Amino acid sequence: MITVNAMGDICPIPVVKTKKALGELNGPGEIEVLVDNETAVKNVTKMAKSSGASAESEQLGEKQYRVLITVGEAAEQLKDGQGAGRKLQTQPDDATGCRTCTGTVVAVGSDRMGEGSEELGRILIKSFLFALTQLDDLPDKILFYNGGAKLTVEGSESLEDLKVLEEQGVEIMTCGTCLDFYGIKDKLAIGSVTNMYSIVETLQSDMSVIRP
């Protein structure tokens, strides 16, 4: 049995950890996932069942939950890299070794996600950028403007995730005017500086646009 300790982890980390554990199984077996909230229980259970496994959960105590995943034939597919648990890899689409274009651009206009609590918004945008690193189909570009520019400079909690994306071929671009406005242009730590014309040109292209 593999035990996944996701106590204290925020979404989507419990799911990501469980996916990796599913990929580590050499055949049918069981995975025990420990989490501290009901939302994580539901997310892990849903992911496990979508992979062809069965899942049962129980509450062990206050903010203590256990999800037991039983894997049968699905484990063989996961082991072969056909399901969850794969590490992101860019795939060459021709002799030049260029990454296959997904036709997607992510436009980040704030250092937080959604309305309401600023603290929650910052947690959500960090989780969103981490979740991008776990996708099978990565975006081609990520644009940062206005408050989003703060996510690409020194001290940003999302720098490691952005570095993972850049290493996989995702182009990271930050609005130069925005960096100047906030006085942080000399602190840019990832990607390149862009301008509003390039941003507009990218957004009006045929690529799909995702705005968190």
Accessible surface in RSA format (square Angstrom, percent):
REM  Atomic radii and reference values for relative SASA: ProtOr
REM  Chains: A
REM  Algorithm: Lee & Richards
REM  Probe-radius: 1.40
REM  Slices: 20
REM RES _ NUM      All-atoms   Total-Side   Main-Chain    Non-polar    All polar
REM                ABS   REL    ABS   REL    ABS   REL    ABS   REL    ABS   REL
RES MET A   1   134.41  69.6  53.96  35.7  80.45 191.5  44.27  37.6  90.14 119.4
RES ILE A   2    48.20  27.4  44.68  33.3   3.52   8.5  48.20  34.7   0.00   0.0
RES THR A   3    75.85  53.9  48.21  48.9  27.64  65.9  32.54  43.7  43.31  65.5
RES VAL A   4    12.08   8.0   8.87   8.0   3.21   7.7  12.08  10.5   0.00   0.0
RES ASN A   5    93.91  64.8  80.41  77.7  13.50  32.5  24.60  59.2  69.31  67.0
RES ALA A   6     0.60   0.5   0.00   0.0   0.60   1.4   0.00   0.0   0.60   1.6
RES MET A   7    74.83  38.8  54.07  35.8  20.76  49.4  51.67  43.9  23.16  30.7
RES GLY A   8    57.43  70.8   0.00   N/A  57.43  70.8  31.23  85.7  26.20  58.7
RES ASP A   9    31.38  22.0  24.68  24.6   6.69  15.8   2.33   5.5  29.05  29.0
RES ILE A  10    76.56  43.6  70.87  52.8   5.69  13.7  75.68  54.5   0.88   2.4
RES CYS A  11    75.71  57.3  65.88  73.5   9.84  23.1  30.51  77.3  45.20  48.7
RES PRO A  12    25.07  18.3  24.50  22.3   0.58   2.1  25.07  20.7   0.00   0.0
RES ILE A  13    49.70  28.3  49.70  37.0   0.00   0.0  49.70  35.8   0.00   0.0
RES PRO A  14     4.53   3.3   4.53   4.1   0.00   0.0   4.53   3.7   0.00   0.0
RES VAL A  15    25.05  16.5  25.05  22.7   0.00   0.0  25.05  21.8   0.00   0.0
RES VAL A  16    11.17   7.4  11.17  10.1   0.00   0.0  11.17   9.7   0.00   0.0
RES LYS A  17    76.94  37.5  72.47  44.5   4.46  10.6  49.73  44.8  27.21  29.0
RES THR A  18     0.00   0.0   0.00   0.0   0.00   0.0   0.00   0.0   0.00   0.0
RES LYS A  19    72.81  35.5  72.81  44.7   0.00   0.0  23.02  20.7  49.79  53.0
RES LYS A  20    86.57  42.2  84.62  51.9   1.95   4.6  48.33  43.5  38.24  40.7
RES ALA A  21     4.28   3.9   2.89   4.5   1.39   3.2   3.75   5.3   0.53   1.4
RES LEU A  22     0.09   0.0   0.09   0.1   0.00   0.0   0.09   0.1   0.00   0.0
RES GLY A  23    22.37  27.6   0.00   N/A  22.37  27.6   5.96  16.4  16.41  36.8
RES GLU A  24   114.50  65.7  93.34  70.6  21.16  50.4  42.82  82.8  71.68  58.5
RES LEU A  25    15.70   8.7  14.16  10.1   1.53   3.9  15.40  10.8   0.29   0.8
RES ASN A  26   127.10  87.7 110.70 107.0  16.40  39.5  31.78  76.5  95.33  92.1
RES GLY A  27    12.15  15.0   0.00   N/A  12.15  15.0   8.95  24.6   3.20   7.2
RES PRO A  28    98.09  71.5  73.47  67.0  24.62  89.5  73.66  60.8  24.43 151.8
RES GLY A  29    24.06  29.7   0.00   N/A  24.06  29.7  22.96  63.0   1.10   2.5
RES GLU A  30    64.41  37.0  61.20  46.3   3.21   7.6  15.20  29.4  49.21  40.2
RES ILE A  31     0.00   0.0   0.00   0.0   0.00   0.0   0.00   0.0   0.00   0.0
RES GLU A  32    30.88  17.7  30.88  23.4   0.00   0.0   0.20   0.4  30.68  25.0
RES VAL A  33     0.00   0.0   0.00   0.0   0.00   0.0   0.00   0.0   0.00   0.0
RES LEU A  34    42.34  23.6  42.34  30.3   0.00   0.0  42.34  29.7   0.00   0.0
RES VAL A  35     0.53   0.4   0.53   0.5   0.00   0.0   0.53   0.5   0.00   0.0
RES ASP A  36    37.25  26.1  32.42  32.3   4.83  11.4   6.99  16.5  30.26  30.2
RES ASN A  37    55.67  38.4  52.54  50.8   3.13   7.5  34.03  81.9  21.65  20.9
RES GLU A  38   100.83  57.9  97.23  73.6   3.60   8.6  29.76  57.6  71.07  58.0
RES THR A  39    85.89  61.1  83.86  85.0   2.04   4.9  47.95  64.4  37.94  57.4
RES ALA A  40     7.11   6.5   3.67   5.7   3.43   7.8   6.98   9.8   0.12   0.3
RES VAL A  41    16.08  10.6  16.08  14.6   0.00   0.0  16.08  14.0   0.00   0.0
RES LYS A  42   143.07  69.8 135.69  83.3   7.38  17.6  83.76  75.4  59.31  63.2
RES ASN A  43    50.69  35.0  46.07  44.5   4.61  11.1   8.81  21.2  41.87  40.5
RES VAL A  44     0.00   0.0   0.00   0.0   0.00   0.0   0.00   0.0   0.00   0.0
RES THR A  45    25.31  18.0  25.31  25.7   0.00   0.0  24.16  32.5   1.15   1.7
RES LYS A  46   158.60  77.4 151.84  93.2   6.76  16.1 100.53  90.5  58.06  61.8
RES MET A  47    17.89   9.3  12.99   8.6   4.90  11.7  17.59  15.0   0.30   0.4
RES ALA A  48     0.00   0.0   0.00   0.0   0.00   0.0   0.00   0.0   0.00   0.0
RES LYS A  49   119.46  58.3 102.82  63.1  16.64  39.6  53.61  48.3  65.85  70.1
RES SER A  50    94.08  79.5  49.43  66.0  44.65 102.9  49.14 104.6  44.94  63.0
RES SER A  51    27.07  22.9   7.97  10.6  19.10  44.0  12.27  26.1  14.79  20.7
RES GLY A  52    60.27  74.3   0.00   N/A  60.27  74.3  32.23  88.5  28.04  62.8
RES ALA A  53     9.93   9.1   0.40   0.6   9.53  21.7   2.50   3.5   7.42  19.7
RES SER A  54    63.73  53.9  58.48  78.1   5.25  12.1  47.94 102.1  15.79  22.1
RES ALA A  55    12.78  11.7   0.00   0.0  12.78  29.1   0.68   1.0  12.10  32.0
RES GLU A  56   131.25  75.4 124.01  93.8   7.24  17.2  48.32  93.5  82.93  67.7
RES SER A  57    63.62  53.8  31.54  42.1  32.09  73.9   4.18   8.9  59.45  83.3
RES GLU A  58    84.89  48.7  74.66  56.5  10.23  24.4  36.40  70.4  48.49  39.6
RES GLN A  59   109.01  61.0  76.92  56.2  32.09  76.4  23.48  50.0  85.53  64.9
RES LEU A  60    96.96  54.0  59.69  42.7  37.27  93.7  64.47  45.3  32.49  87.4
RES GLY A  61    25.97  32.0   0.00   N/A  25.97  32.0  25.82  70.9   0.15   0.3
RES GLU A  62   153.73  88.3 128.41  97.1  25.33  60.3  51.87 100.3 101.86  83.2
RES LYS A  63   141.28  68.9 137.32  84.3   3.96   9.4  80.53  72.5  60.75  64.7
RES GLN A  64    84.95  47.5  84.95  62.1   0.00   0.0   9.81  20.9  75.15  57.0
RES TYR A  65    28.38  13.3  27.46  15.6   0.92   2.4  12.17   9.1  16.22  20.0
RES ARG A  66    49.90  21.0  49.41  25.2   0.49   1.2   8.90  12.2  41.00  24.8
RES VAL A  67     0.00   0.0   0.00   0.0   0.00   0.0   0.00   0.0   0.00   0.0
RES LEU A  68    39.22  21.8  37.43  26.8   1.79   4.5  37.43  26.3   1.79   4.8
RES ILE A  69     0.00   0.0   0.00   0.0   0.00   0.0   0.00   0.0   0.00   0.0
RES THR A  70    62.21  44.2  59.24  60.1   2.96   7.1  46.12  61.9  16.09  24.3
RES VAL A  71     2.51   1.7   0.05   0.0   2.47   5.9   0.05   0.0   2.47   6.7
RES GLY A  72    33.19  40.9   0.00   N/A  33.19  40.9  28.22  77.4   4.97  11.1
RES GLU A  73   156.74  90.0 147.03 111.2   9.71  23.1  61.97 119.9  94.78  77.4
RES ALA A  74    13.05  12.0   5.53   8.5   7.53  17.1   9.23  13.0   3.82  10.1
RES ALA A  75     0.02   0.0   0.00   0.0   0.02   0.0   0.00   0.0   0.02   0.1
RES GLU A  76    69.71  40.0  69.65  52.7   0.05   0.1  43.52  84.2  26.19  21.4
RES GLN A  77   103.66  58.0 103.03  75.3   0.63   1.5  20.01  42.6  83.65  63.4
RES LEU A  78     9.11   5.1   4.96   3.6   4.15  10.4   4.96   3.5   4.15  11.2
RES LYS A  79    97.48  47.6  73.05  44.8  24.43  58.2  37.64  33.9  59.85  63.7
RES ASP A  80    94.99  66.5  60.85  60.6  34.15  80.7  20.53  48.3  74.46  74.3
RES GLY A  81    21.55  26.6   0.00   N/A  21.55  26.6  14.97  41.1   6.58  14.7
RES GLN A  82   124.09  69.4  88.42  64.6  35.67  84.9  39.58  84.2  84.51  64.1
RES GLY A  83    27.12  33.4   0.00   N/A  27.12  33.4  23.50  64.5   3.62   8.1
RES ALA A  84    16.62  15.3   3.63   5.6  12.99  29.5  12.21  17.2   4.41  11.7
RES GLY A  85    25.90  31.9   0.00   N/A  25.90  31.9   2.72   7.5  23.18  51.9
RES ARG A  86   121.38  51.0  95.25  48.6  26.14  62.2  33.64  46.0  87.74  53.2
RES LYS A  87   121.54  59.3 106.46  65.3  15.08  35.9  81.37  73.2  40.17  42.8
RES LEU A  88    12.40   6.9   8.82   6.3   3.58   9.0  11.36   8.0   1.04   2.8
RES GLN A  89   116.53  65.2 101.12  73.9  15.41  36.7  34.53  73.5  82.00  62.2
RES THR A  90    51.14  36.4  33.80  34.3  17.34  41.3   6.54   8.8  44.60  67.4
RES GLN A  91   107.85  60.3 105.49  77.1   2.35   5.6  46.92  99.9  60.93  46.2
RES PRO A  92    90.02  65.6  68.78  62.7  21.24  77.2  69.46  57.3  20.57 127.8
RES ASP A  93    75.99  53.2  40.12  39.9  35.87  84.8  24.05  56.6  51.94  51.8
RES ASP A  94    80.33  56.3  56.90  56.6  23.43  55.4  43.18 101.6  37.14  37.0
RES ALA A  95   116.03 106.7  66.76 103.0  49.26 112.1  80.34 113.1  35.69  94.5
RES THR A  96   105.40  75.0  67.06  68.0  38.34  91.4  76.05 102.1  29.35  44.4
RES GLY A  97    47.60  58.7   0.00   N/A  47.60  58.7  21.93  60.2  25.66  57.5
RES CYS A  98    70.17  53.1  62.28  69.5   7.89  18.5  24.10  61.1  46.07  49.7
RES ARG A  99    50.08  21.0  30.52  15.6  19.56  46.6  21.92  30.0  28.16  17.1
RES THR A 100    66.19  47.1  64.78  65.7   1.40   3.3  57.08  76.7   9.11  13.8
RES CYS A 101    86.00  65.1  64.57  72.0  21.43  50.4  35.70  90.4  50.30  54.2
RES THR A 102    46.75  33.2  16.06  16.3  30.69  73.1  24.63  33.1  22.12  33.4
RES GLY A 103    20.50  25.3   0.00   N/A  20.50  25.3  16.79  46.1   3.72   8.3
RES THR A 104    23.89  17.0  23.89  24.2   0.00   0.0   7.77  10.4  16.13  24.4
RES VAL A 105     0.00   0.0   0.00   0.0   0.00   0.0   0.00   0.0   0.00   0.0
RES VAL A 106     0.10   0.1   0.10   0.1   0.00   0.0   0.10   0.1   0.00   0.0
RES ALA A 107     1.65   1.5   0.00   0.0   1.65   3.8   0.00   0.0   1.65   4.4
RES VAL A 108     0.82   0.5   0.82   0.7   0.00   0.0   0.82   0.7   0.00   0.0
RES GLY A 109    28.31  34.9   0.00   N/A  28.31  34.9   9.68  26.6  18.63  41.7
RES SER A 110    40.01  33.8  38.37  51.2   1.64   3.8  29.29  62.4  10.72  15.0
RES ASP A 111    17.33  12.1  16.00  15.9   1.33   3.1   3.97   9.4  13.35  13.3
RES ARG A 112    71.45  30.0  64.78  33.0   6.68  15.9  19.34  26.4  52.11  31.6
RES MET A 113    57.65  29.9  53.64  35.5   4.01   9.5  52.20  44.4   5.45   7.2
RES GLY A 114    55.85  68.9   0.00   N/A  55.85  68.9  35.16  96.5  20.68  46.3
RES GLU A 115   180.40 103.6 144.95 109.7  35.45  84.4  66.94 129.5 113.46  92.6
RES GLY A 116    69.06  85.2   0.00   N/A  69.06  85.2  39.79 109.2  29.27  65.6
RES SER A 117    64.74  54.7  41.09  54.8  23.65  54.5  38.74  82.5  26.00  36.4
RES GLU A 118    95.19  54.6  90.17  68.2   5.01  11.9  26.99  52.2  68.20  55.7
RES GLU A 119   130.50  74.9 124.38  94.1   6.11  14.5  45.60  88.2  84.89  69.3
RES LEU A 120    92.23  51.4  90.67  64.9   1.56   3.9  91.78  64.5   0.45   1.2
RES GLY A 121     1.71   2.1   0.00   N/A   1.71   2.1   1.49   4.1   0.22   0.5
RES ARG A 122   105.68  44.4 101.09  51.5   4.59  10.9  48.87  66.8  56.81  34.4
RES ILE A 123    67.60  38.5  65.28  48.6   2.32   5.6  67.54  48.6   0.06   0.2
RES LEU A 124    72.47  40.4  70.84  50.7   1.63   4.1  70.84  49.7   1.63   4.4
RES ILE A 125     3.38   1.9   3.38   2.5   0.00   0.0   3.38   2.4   0.00   0.0
RES LYS A 126    68.39  33.4  68.36  41.9   0.03   0.1  28.87  26.0  39.52  42.1
RES SER A 127    14.74  12.5  11.13  14.9   3.60   8.3  12.86  27.4   1.88   2.6
RES PHE A 128    36.81  18.4  30.32  18.8   6.48  16.9  36.14  21.9   0.67   1.9
RES LEU A 129     0.00   0.0   0.00   0.0   0.00   0.0   0.00   0.0   0.00   0.0
RES PHE A 130    42.14  21.1  42.14  26.1   0.00   0.0  42.14  25.5   0.00   0.0
RES ALA A 131    34.26  31.5  32.08  49.5   2.19   5.0  32.81  46.2   1.45   3.8
RES LEU A 132     8.78   4.9   8.53   6.1   0.25   0.6   8.68   6.1   0.10   0.3
RES THR A 133     5.86   4.2   3.77   3.8   2.09   5.0   2.21   3.0   3.65   5.5
RES GLN A 134    49.10  27.5  32.23  23.6  16.87  40.2  12.84  27.3  36.26  27.5
RES LEU A 135    77.99  43.4  76.12  54.5   1.87   4.7  77.99  54.8   0.00   0.0
RES ASP A 136    96.74  67.8  71.99  71.7  24.75  58.5  25.76  60.6  70.98  70.8
RES ASP A 137   107.36  75.2  95.13  94.7  12.23  28.9  21.72  51.1  85.64  85.4
RES LEU A 138     7.41   4.1   5.21   3.7   2.20   5.5   5.34   3.8   2.07   5.6
RES PRO A 139     3.53   2.6   2.58   2.3   0.95   3.5   3.26   2.7   0.27   1.7
RES ASP A 140    20.80  14.6  17.44  17.4   3.36   7.9   9.26  21.8  11.54  11.5
RES LYS A 141    55.97  27.3  55.97  34.3   0.00   0.0  19.28  17.3  36.70  39.1
RES ILE A 142     0.00   0.0   0.00   0.0   0.00   0.0   0.00   0.0   0.00   0.0
RES LEU A 143     0.21   0.1   0.21   0.2   0.00   0.0   0.21   0.2   0.00   0.0
RES PHE A 144     0.25   0.1   0.00   0.0   0.25   0.6   0.00   0.0   0.25   0.7
RES TYR A 145    53.97  25.2  53.97  30.7   0.00   0.0  38.59  29.0  15.39  19.0
RES ASN A 146    85.51  59.0  82.27  79.5   3.24   7.8  11.85  28.5  73.66  71.2
RES GLY A 147     9.49  11.7   0.00   N/A   9.49  11.7   8.56  23.5   0.93   2.1
RES GLY A 148     0.00   0.0   0.00   N/A   0.00   0.0   0.00   0.0   0.00   0.0
RES ALA A 149     0.00   0.0   0.00   0.0   0.00   0.0   0.00   0.0   0.00   0.0
RES LYS A 150    83.03  40.5  76.94  47.2   6.09  14.5  34.78  31.3  48.25  51.4
RES LEU A 151    16.05   8.9  16.05  11.5   0.00   0.0  16.05  11.3   0.00   0.0
RES THR A 152     0.00   0.0   0.00   0.0   0.00   0.0   0.00   0.0   0.00   0.0
RES VAL A 153    11.45   7.5  11.45  10.4   0.00   0.0  11.45   9.9   0.00   0.0
RES GLU A 154   107.50  61.7  92.81  70.2  14.69  35.0  31.18  60.3  76.33  62.3
RES GLY A 155    75.06  92.6   0.00   N/A  75.06  92.6  43.62 119.7  31.44  70.4
RES SER A 156    20.35  17.2   0.53   0.7  19.83  45.7  10.01  21.3  10.35  14.5
RES GLU A 157   135.07  77.5 109.75  83.0  25.32  60.3  49.49  95.7  85.58  69.9
RES SER A 158     2.01   1.7   1.85   2.5   0.16   0.4   0.00   0.0   2.01   2.8
RES LEU A 159    23.80  13.3  23.44  16.8   0.36   0.9  23.44  16.5   0.36   1.0
RES GLU A 160   119.05  68.3 117.99  89.3   1.06   2.5  62.27 120.5  56.77  46.4
RES ASP A 161    20.24  14.2  19.82  19.7   0.42   1.0   0.47   1.1  19.78  19.7
RES LEU A 162     0.00   0.0   0.00   0.0   0.00   0.0   0.00   0.0   0.00   0.0
RES LYS A 163    79.51  38.8  78.99  48.5   0.52   1.2  36.58  32.9  42.93  45.7
RES VAL A 164    48.42  31.9  48.23  43.7   0.19   0.5  48.24  41.9   0.18   0.5
RES LEU A 165     0.08   0.0   0.08   0.1   0.00   0.0   0.08   0.1   0.00   0.0
RES GLU A 166    70.47  40.5  60.66  45.9   9.81  23.4  21.78  42.1  48.69  39.8
RES GLU A 167   146.12  83.9 106.74  80.8  39.39  93.8  49.06  94.9  97.06  79.2
RES GLN A 168    31.76  17.8  29.26  21.4   2.50   6.0   2.75   5.9  29.01  22.0
RES GLY A 169    45.86  56.6   0.00   N/A  45.86  56.6  28.06  77.0  17.80  39.9
RES VAL A 170     2.05   1.3   0.00   0.0   2.05   4.9   0.07   0.1   1.98   5.4
RES GLU A 171    78.61  45.1  72.30  54.7   6.31  15.0  32.96  63.8  45.65  37.3
RES ILE A 172     2.58   1.5   0.04   0.0   2.54   6.1   0.04   0.0   2.54   6.9
RES MET A 173    15.18   7.9  15.15  10.0   0.04   0.1   2.00   1.7  13.19  17.5
RES THR A 174     0.05   0.0   0.05   0.0   0.00   0.0   0.00   0.0   0.05   0.1
RES CYS A 175     1.76   1.3   1.76   2.0   0.00   0.0   0.00   0.0   1.76   1.9
RES GLY A 176     6.40   7.9   0.00   N/A   6.40   7.9   6.40  17.6   0.00   0.0
RES THR A 177   102.21  72.7  95.87  97.2   6.34  15.1  65.13  87.5  37.08  56.0
RES CYS A 178    16.71  12.6  13.76  15.3   2.94   6.9   3.13   7.9  13.58  14.6
RES LEU A 179     0.00   0.0   0.00   0.0   0.00   0.0   0.00   0.0   0.00   0.0
RES ASP A 180    83.72  58.6  63.49  63.2  20.23  47.8  29.12  68.5  54.61  54.5
RES PHE A 181   162.13  81.1 129.17  80.0  32.96  85.8 138.89  84.2  23.24  66.5
RES TYR A 182    71.92  33.6  46.21  26.3  25.71  66.9  35.16  26.4  36.76  45.3
RES GLY A 183    56.30  69.4   0.00   N/A  56.30  69.4  34.42  94.5  21.88  49.0
RES ILE A 184    24.60  14.0  24.60  18.3   0.00   0.0  24.60  17.7   0.00   0.0
RES LYS A 185    94.18  45.9  84.22  51.7   9.96  23.7  46.73  42.1  47.44  50.5
RES ASP A 186   127.43  89.3  88.05  87.6  39.38  93.1  52.95 124.6  74.48  74.3
RES LYS A 187    95.56  46.6  95.51  58.6   0.05   0.1  40.77  36.7  54.79  58.4
RES LEU A 188    44.12  24.6  18.92  13.5  25.20  63.3  18.92  13.3  25.20  67.8
RES ALA A 189    39.16  36.0  11.18  17.3  27.98  63.7  21.13  29.8  18.03  47.8
RES ILE A 190    11.62   6.6   5.60   4.2   6.01  14.5  10.17   7.3   1.44   3.9
RES GLY A 191    32.91  40.6   0.00   N/A  32.91  40.6   6.69  18.4  26.22  58.7
RES SER A 192    54.93  46.4  50.22  67.0   4.72  10.9  44.70  95.2  10.23  14.3
RES VAL A 193    66.74  43.9  39.71  35.9  27.03  65.1  39.71  34.5  27.03  73.3
RES THR A 194    14.08  10.0   5.93   6.0   8.15  19.4   8.52  11.4   5.56   8.4
RES ASN A 195    81.89  56.5  79.24  76.6   2.65   6.4  38.03  91.5  43.86  42.4
RES MET A 196   105.73  54.8 101.86  67.4   3.87   9.2  89.93  76.5  15.80  20.9
RES TYR A 197   161.76  75.5 153.58  87.4   8.18  21.3 117.87  88.6  43.89  54.1
RES SER A 198    34.44  29.1  33.50  44.7   0.94   2.2  11.71  24.9  22.72  31.8
RES ILE A 199     4.85   2.8   4.63   3.4   0.22   0.5   4.83   3.5   0.01   0.0
RES VAL A 200    78.25  51.5  77.28  70.0   0.97   2.3  78.03  67.8   0.22   0.6
RES GLU A 201    89.66  51.5  85.38  64.6   4.29  10.2  28.09  54.3  61.58  50.3
RES THR A 202    11.40   8.1   6.77   6.9   4.63  11.0   4.58   6.2   6.82  10.3
RES LEU A 203    47.63  26.5  31.83  22.8  15.81  39.7  31.97  22.4  15.67  42.2
RES GLN A 204   139.61  78.1 105.64  77.2  33.97  80.9  34.52  73.5 105.08  79.7
RES SER A 205    48.19  40.7  27.33  36.5  20.86  48.0  36.76  78.3  11.43  16.0
RES ASP A 206   155.91 109.2 120.35 119.8  35.57  84.1  43.75 103.0 112.16 111.9
RES MET A 207    36.82  19.1  27.57  18.2   9.25  22.0  22.41  19.1  14.41  19.1
RES SER A 208    70.64  59.7  61.31  81.8   9.32  21.5  31.88  67.9  38.76  54.3
RES VAL A 209    47.83  31.5  16.26  14.7  31.57  76.1  16.26  14.1  31.57  85.6
RES ILE A 210    74.13  42.2  70.99  52.9   3.14   7.6  74.13  53.4   0.00   0.0
RES ARG A 211   146.56  61.5 116.66  59.5  29.90  71.2  50.31  68.8  96.25  58.3
RES PRO A 212    46.40  33.8   3.40   3.1  43.00 156.3  17.81  14.7  28.59 177.7
END  Absolute sums over single chains surface
CHAIN  1 A    11509.8       8937.7       2572.1       5829.6       5680.2
END  Absolute sums over all chains
TOTAL         11509.8       8937.7       2572.1       5829.6       5680.2
